[in-house]
Amino acid sequence: MVDAILQGFPPTKLKDKAEKLEARKAELTELLDNADEPPPLLHPNMARMYQDRVAKLCENLQSEEDRGAAVDVLRSLVDEITLVPENGEHSIVLRGDLGGDPALRRR
């Protein structure tokens, strides 16, 4: 601020600018104080849920009569399968909502 004044910047304009910045800071602080907390990015039990689904999948694959249930478990684990070409070969990319409740997901 001192350098601005020494370079000829009018002190009244500097004061106006500082007041506007303080008002904006107060506005932003109030917005942050009243903002809702975002949901967690990762479900806290994601690893356990995934482990349970994979265990259920293995269990269902052991029985001929439960193989249909295995398909449902697989669908709950994987939403999208993408083949990506890399150096003359393909990588497989699996995408899914591993941490969410499959009953709440959109189909």
PyMOL commands that set and color helices and strands:
alter all, ss='L'
color gray80, all
select helices_A, chain A and resi 2-6+11-34+46-61+64-77+102-104
alter helices_A, ss='H'
color red, helices_A
select strands_A, chain A and resi 80-86+89-95
alter strands_A, ss='S'
color yellow, strands_A
deselect
rebuild
show_as cartoon
